[in-house]
Protein backbone atom coordinates (compact mmCIF):
# COMPACT_ATOMS: atom_id res chain seq x y z
CA UNK A 1 0.00 0.00 0.00
CA UNK A 2 2.09 2.92 -1.18
CA UNK A 3 0.54 6.36 -1.27
CA UNK A 4 2.05 9.51 -2.71
CA UNK A 5 3.64 12.03 -0.37
CA UNK A 6 2.38 15.47 -1.33
CA UNK A 7 5.07 17.75 0.05
CA UNK A 8 5.66 20.09 2.95
CA UNK A 9 2.68 20.62 5.19
CA UNK A 10 0.62 23.73 4.50
CA UNK A 11 -2.11 24.15 7.09
CA UNK A 12 -3.87 27.14 8.61
CA UNK A 13 -2.50 26.52 12.08
CA UNK A 14 -2.57 29.35 14.57
CA UNK A 15 0.79 30.88 15.42
CA UNK A 16 0.51 30.23 19.13
CA UNK A 17 -0.42 26.56 18.81
CA UNK A 18 1.83 23.95 20.36
CA UNK A 19 3.09 21.70 17.55
CA UNK A 20 4.23 18.18 18.41
CA UNK A 21 5.53 15.57 15.97
CA UNK A 22 4.75 12.05 17.21
CA UNK A 23 5.96 8.65 16.02
CA UNK A 24 3.04 6.79 14.45
CA UNK A 25 2.93 3.05 13.94
CA UNK A 26 0.69 1.17 11.50
CA UNK A 27 -0.19 -2.35 12.63
CA UNK A 28 0.49 -3.98 9.27
CA UNK A 29 3.82 -5.24 7.92
CA UNK A 30 3.07 -4.00 4.39
CA UNK A 31 1.67 -0.57 5.18
CA UNK A 32 4.04 2.37 4.99
CA UNK A 33 1.74 5.32 4.35
CA UNK A 34 2.80 7.27 7.43
CA UNK A 35 5.44 7.24 10.16
CA UNK A 36 4.64 10.51 11.94
CA UNK A 37 1.67 12.61 13.01
CA UNK A 38 1.54 16.35 13.61
CA UNK A 39 -0.47 17.32 16.67
CA UNK A 40 -1.22 21.05 16.73
CA UNK A 41 -2.99 22.07 19.93
CA UNK A 42 -4.35 25.48 20.93
CA UNK A 43 -5.06 26.59 24.51
CA UNK A 44 -8.66 25.36 24.38
CA UNK A 45 -7.64 21.87 23.20
CA UNK A 46 -4.88 21.65 25.81
CA UNK A 47 -7.29 22.66 28.57
CA UNK A 48 -9.78 20.02 27.31
CA UNK A 49 -7.10 17.32 27.52
CA UNK A 50 -6.38 18.32 31.14
CA UNK A 51 -10.12 18.26 31.92
CA UNK A 52 -10.36 14.72 30.55
CA UNK A 53 -7.32 13.70 32.58
CA UNK A 54 -8.86 15.09 35.76
CA UNK A 55 -11.95 12.92 35.16
CA UNK A 56 -9.93 9.69 35.04
CA UNK A 57 -9.22 7.59 38.09
CA UNK A 58 -6.50 5.04 38.68
CA UNK A 59 -5.47 3.15 35.56
CA UNK A 60 -8.59 4.08 33.60
CA UNK A 61 -8.59 6.27 30.53
CA UNK A 62 -11.14 8.40 28.71
CA UNK A 63 -11.46 8.10 24.94
CA UNK A 64 -13.32 10.35 22.54
CA UNK A 65 -13.48 10.93 18.80
CA UNK A 66 -10.90 13.54 17.85
CA UNK A 67 -9.44 14.18 14.41
CA UNK A 68 -6.64 16.58 15.43
CA UNK A 69 -3.64 14.64 14.02
CA UNK A 70 -2.33 15.43 10.56
CA UNK A 71 -0.61 12.36 9.10
CA UNK A 72 2.59 12.22 7.12
CA UNK A 73 6.22 11.23 7.00
CA UNK A 74 9.68 12.25 8.03
CA UNK A 75 12.54 11.18 5.79
CA UNK A 76 14.60 9.51 8.54
CA UNK A 77 12.42 9.07 11.64
CA UNK A 78 15.00 7.06 13.60
CA UNK A 79 17.52 9.90 13.39
CA UNK A 80 14.95 12.66 13.88
CA UNK A 81 13.31 11.21 16.98
CA UNK A 82 16.53 9.79 18.54
CA UNK A 83 14.80 7.30 20.87
CA UNK A 84 12.06 9.82 21.73
CA UNK A 85 8.44 9.07 20.84
CA UNK A 86 7.58 12.74 20.25
CA UNK A 87 9.25 16.10 19.68
CA UNK A 88 7.80 19.54 20.32
CA UNK A 89 8.81 21.53 17.24
CA UNK A 90 9.10 25.09 15.98
CA UNK A 91 7.75 26.32 12.65
CA UNK A 92 11.18 25.95 11.02
CA UNK A 93 11.52 22.37 12.22
CA UNK A 94 8.17 21.49 10.65
CA UNK A 95 9.89 21.58 7.26
CA UNK A 96 11.04 17.99 7.83
CA UNK A 97 7.40 16.83 8.00
CA UNK A 98 5.59 15.97 4.77
CA UNK A 99 1.82 15.66 4.98
CA UNK A 100 0.24 12.66 3.28
CA UNK A 101 -3.06 14.05 2.00
CA UNK A 102 -4.06 10.64 0.63
CA UNK A 103 -4.07 9.01 4.08
CA UNK A 104 -7.50 8.97 5.69
CA UNK A 105 -8.21 7.87 9.23
CA UNK A 106 -11.46 6.35 10.38
CA UNK A 107 -12.46 6.27 14.01
CA UNK A 108 -9.63 8.51 15.26
CA UNK A 109 -9.76 8.43 19.05
CA UNK A 110 -7.99 10.62 21.57
CA UNK A 111 -7.13 8.66 24.73
CA UNK A 112 -6.28 10.43 27.98
CA UNK A 113 -5.28 9.01 31.34
CA UNK A 114 -3.74 10.58 34.46
CA UNK A 115 -0.25 10.88 32.92
CA UNK A 116 -0.44 10.63 29.11
CA UNK A 117 -2.48 11.28 25.98
CA UNK A 118 -2.36 9.59 22.54
CA UNK A 119 -4.40 8.79 19.43
CA UNK A 120 -5.44 5.52 17.77
CA UNK A 121 -7.61 4.69 14.79
CA UNK A 122 -8.15 2.73 11.60
CA UNK A 123 -7.03 3.41 8.04
CA UNK A 124 -10.17 4.33 6.13
CA UNK A 125 -11.94 1.40 4.40
CA UNK A 126 -9.62 -1.17 6.04
CA UNK A 127 -9.26 -3.04 9.30
CA UNK A 128 -5.65 -1.88 9.65
CA UNK A 129 -5.10 0.05 12.86
CA UNK A 130 -2.58 2.78 13.67
CA UNK A 131 -1.47 4.39 16.89
CA UNK A 132 0.63 7.29 18.09
CA UNK A 133 3.12 6.91 20.87
CA UNK A 134 2.02 8.21 24.27
CA UNK A 135 2.79 11.85 25.09
CA UNK A 136 3.21 12.84 28.76
CA UNK A 137 0.78 15.52 29.94
CA UNK A 138 3.75 17.44 31.38
CA UNK A 139 4.71 18.54 27.87
CA UNK A 140 1.54 20.65 27.81
CA UNK A 141 2.34 22.61 30.97
CA UNK A 142 0.98 22.61 34.48
CA UNK A 143 -2.72 22.16 33.77
CA UNK A 144 -3.76 25.48 35.29
CA UNK A 145 -5.46 28.16 33.23
CA UNK A 146 -2.93 28.52 30.41
CA UNK A 147 -3.85 32.15 29.75
CA UNK A 148 -2.61 33.16 33.19
CA UNK A 149 0.33 30.77 33.44
CA UNK A 150 3.56 32.64 33.92
CA UNK A 151 6.84 31.63 32.36
CA UNK A 152 8.00 30.80 35.89
CA UNK A 153 5.39 28.03 36.10
CA UNK A 154 6.46 26.68 32.71
CA UNK A 155 10.13 26.69 33.74
CA UNK A 156 9.18 24.99 37.02
CA UNK A 157 7.46 22.18 35.07
CA UNK A 158 10.50 21.87 32.78
CA UNK A 159 12.80 21.68 35.81
CA UNK A 160 10.75 18.80 37.21
CA UNK A 161 10.93 16.99 33.87
CA UNK A 162 14.64 17.63 33.52
CA UNK A 163 15.60 16.50 37.02
CA UNK A 164 13.03 13.76 37.65
CA UNK A 165 13.19 11.87 34.36
CA UNK A 166 14.21 8.22 34.65
CA UNK A 167 17.67 7.36 33.34
CA UNK A 168 16.07 4.77 31.07
CA UNK A 169 14.26 7.57 29.20
CA UNK A 170 16.87 10.28 28.50
CA UNK A 171 14.67 11.86 25.81
CA UNK A 172 12.48 13.40 28.55
CA UNK A 173 15.41 15.40 29.88
CA UNK A 174 16.56 16.28 26.34
CA UNK A 175 13.09 17.57 25.41
CA UNK A 176 12.84 19.64 28.60
CA UNK A 177 16.21 21.26 27.86
CA UNK A 178 15.23 21.85 24.23
CA UNK A 179 11.89 23.44 25.15
CA UNK A 180 13.56 25.69 27.74
CA UNK A 181 16.07 26.87 25.11
CA UNK A 182 13.31 27.58 22.59
CA UNK A 183 11.31 29.62 25.12
CA UNK A 184 14.40 31.57 26.10
CA UNK A 185 15.05 32.41 22.43
CA UNK A 186 11.62 34.03 21.99
CA UNK A 187 11.44 35.86 25.33
C-alpha positions as CSV (number, residue, x, y, z in Angstrom):
1,X,0.0,0.0,0.0
2,X,2.1,2.9,-1.2
3,X,0.5,6.4,-1.3
4,X,2.0,9.5,-2.7
5,X,3.6,12.0,-0.4
6,X,2.4,15.5,-1.3
7,X,5.1,17.8,0.1
8,X,5.7,20.1,3.0
9,X,2.7,20.6,5.2
10,X,0.6,23.7,4.5
11,X,-2.1,24.2,7.1
12,X,-3.9,27.1,8.6
13,X,-2.5,26.5,12.1
14,X,-2.6,29.4,14.6
15,X,0.8,30.9,15.4
16,X,0.5,30.2,19.1
17,X,-0.4,26.6,18.8
18,X,1.8,23.9,20.4
19,X,3.1,21.7,17.5
20,X,4.2,18.2,18.4
21,X,5.5,15.6,16.0
22,X,4.8,12.0,17.2
23,X,6.0,8.6,16.0
24,X,3.0,6.8,14.5
25,X,2.9,3.1,13.9
26,X,0.7,1.2,11.5
27,X,-0.2,-2.3,12.6
28,X,0.5,-4.0,9.3
29,X,3.8,-5.2,7.9
30,X,3.1,-4.0,4.4
31,X,1.7,-0.6,5.2
32,X,4.0,2.4,5.0
33,X,1.7,5.3,4.4
34,X,2.8,7.3,7.4
35,X,5.4,7.2,10.2
36,X,4.6,10.5,11.9
37,X,1.7,12.6,13.0
38,X,1.5,16.4,13.6
39,X,-0.5,17.3,16.7
40,X,-1.2,21.1,16.7
41,X,-3.0,22.1,19.9
42,X,-4.4,25.5,20.9
43,X,-5.1,26.6,24.5
44,X,-8.7,25.4,24.4
45,X,-7.6,21.9,23.2
46,X,-4.9,21.7,25.8
47,X,-7.3,22.7,28.6
48,X,-9.8,20.0,27.3
49,X,-7.1,17.3,27.5
50,X,-6.4,18.3,31.1
51,X,-10.1,18.3,31.9
52,X,-10.4,14.7,30.5
53,X,-7.3,13.7,32.6
54,X,-8.9,15.1,35.8
55,X,-11.9,12.9,35.2
56,X,-9.9,9.7,35.0
57,X,-9.2,7.6,38.1
58,X,-6.5,5.0,38.7
59,X,-5.5,3.1,35.6
60,X,-8.6,4.1,33.6
61,X,-8.6,6.3,30.5
62,X,-11.1,8.4,28.7
63,X,-11.5,8.1,24.9
64,X,-13.3,10.4,22.5
65,X,-13.5,10.9,18.8
66,X,-10.9,13.5,17.9
67,X,-9.4,14.2,14.4
68,X,-6.6,16.6,15.4
69,X,-3.6,14.6,14.0
70,X,-2.3,15.4,10.6
71,X,-0.6,12.4,9.1
72,X,2.6,12.2,7.1
73,X,6.2,11.2,7.0
74,X,9.7,12.2,8.0
75,X,12.5,11.2,5.8
76,X,14.6,9.5,8.5
77,X,12.4,9.1,11.6
78,X,15.0,7.1,13.6
79,X,17.5,9.9,13.4
80,X,14.9,12.7,13.9
81,X,13.3,11.2,17.0
82,X,16.5,9.8,18.5
83,X,14.8,7.3,20.9
84,X,12.1,9.8,21.7
85,X,8.4,9.1,20.8
86,X,7.6,12.7,20.3
87,X,9.3,16.1,19.7
88,X,7.8,19.5,20.3
89,X,8.8,21.5,17.2
90,X,9.1,25.1,16.0
91,X,7.7,26.3,12.7
92,X,11.2,25.9,11.0
93,X,11.5,22.4,12.2
94,X,8.2,21.5,10.6
95,X,9.9,21.6,7.3
96,X,11.0,18.0,7.8
97,X,7.4,16.8,8.0
98,X,5.6,16.0,4.8
99,X,1.8,15.7,5.0
100,X,0.2,12.7,3.3
101,X,-3.1,14.0,2.0
102,X,-4.1,10.6,0.6
103,X,-4.1,9.0,4.1
104,X,-7.5,9.0,5.7
105,X,-8.2,7.9,9.2
106,X,-11.5,6.3,10.4
107,X,-12.5,6.3,14.0
108,X,-9.6,8.5,15.3
109,X,-9.8,8.4,19.0
110,X,-8.0,10.6,21.6
111,X,-7.1,8.7,24.7
112,X,-6.3,10.4,28.0
113,X,-5.3,9.0,31.3
114,X,-3.7,10.6,34.5
115,X,-0.3,10.9,32.9
116,X,-0.4,10.6,29.1
117,X,-2.5,11.3,26.0
118,X,-2.4,9.6,22.5
119,X,-4.4,8.8,19.4
120,X,-5.4,5.5,17.8
121,X,-7.6,4.7,14.8
122,X,-8.1,2.7,11.6
123,X,-7.0,3.4,8.0
124,X,-10.2,4.3,6.1
125,X,-11.9,1.4,4.4
126,X,-9.6,-1.2,6.0
127,X,-9.3,-3.0,9.3
128,X,-5.6,-1.9,9.7
129,X,-5.1,0.1,12.9
130,X,-2.6,2.8,13.7
131,X,-1.5,4.4,16.9
132,X,0.6,7.3,18.1
133,X,3.1,6.9,20.9
134,X,2.0,8.2,24.3
135,X,2.8,11.8,25.1
136,X,3.2,12.8,28.8
137,X,0.8,15.5,29.9
138,X,3.7,17.4,31.4
139,X,4.7,18.5,27.9
140,X,1.5,20.7,27.8
141,X,2.3,22.6,31.0
142,X,1.0,22.6,34.5
143,X,-2.7,22.2,33.8
144,X,-3.8,25.5,35.3
145,X,-5.5,28.2,33.2
146,X,-2.9,28.5,30.4
147,X,-3.9,32.1,29.7
148,X,-2.6,33.2,33.2
149,X,0.3,30.8,33.4
150,X,3.6,32.6,33.9
151,X,6.8,31.6,32.4
152,X,8.0,30.8,35.9
153,X,5.4,28.0,36.1
154,X,6.5,26.7,32.7
155,X,10.1,26.7,33.7
156,X,9.2,25.0,37.0
157,X,7.5,22.2,35.1
158,X,10.5,21.9,32.8
159,X,12.8,21.7,35.8
160,X,10.7,18.8,37.2
161,X,10.9,17.0,33.9
162,X,14.6,17.6,33.5
163,X,15.6,16.5,37.0
164,X,13.0,13.8,37.7
165,X,13.2,11.9,34.4
166,X,14.2,8.2,34.7
167,X,17.7,7.4,33.3
168,X,16.1,4.8,31.1
169,X,14.3,7.6,29.2
170,X,16.9,10.3,28.5
171,X,14.7,11.9,25.8
172,X,12.5,13.4,28.6
173,X,15.4,15.4,29.9
174,X,16.6,16.3,26.3
175,X,13.1,17.6,25.4
176,X,12.8,19.6,28.6
177,X,16.2,21.3,27.9
178,X,15.2,21.8,24.2
179,X,11.9,23.4,25.2
180,X,13.6,25.7,27.7
181,X,16.1,26.9,25.1
182,X,13.3,27.6,22.6
183,X,11.3,29.6,25.1
184,X,14.4,31.6,26.1
185,X,15.0,32.4,22.4
186,X,11.6,34.0,22.0
187,X,11.4,35.9,25.3
